[in-house]
Amino acid sequence: MKTSGLLAAVMLSIAVTATAQPAGPNWGELNAHQQAILAPVSAEWNRFAPEHKQKLLALATAYDCLSPLQQRRVDARLKAWADLSEEQQALARLHWQALQAMNPAQRAEVLAKLQGPAATAP
């Protein structure tokens, strides 16, 4: 999977896996580098499901290998998620679940519409 594909998958998975399950490493157990990268979601960290924490930790590990543009995108998406109200996050989770229930062709069509004309340009 390309780095940008990993980035997209991890960032989109945020919408689904934030729950009240306190398993996995707690925020205080993360190293300083991981905490710096994942700072926007620090307030929610201990409520994330273990599999979500693992995806975010994988992202933090891969962060230094990302291009500066990809790093800025990760930073912006983490901050955007953290800035959403609980209601907006719940709605985003519902939309993500609906997207995952679609067949690949439907999903690609919806994502293309969401990304706009710039995403489909060669």
Buried (B, 14 or more C-beta within 10 A) or exposed (E): EEEEEBBBEBBBBBBBBBEEBEEBBEBEEBEEEBBEBBBBBEEBBBEBBBBBBBBBBEBBEBBEEBEEEBBEBBBEBBEEBBEBEEEEBEEBBEBBEEBEEEEEEEBEEBBEEEEEEEEEEE
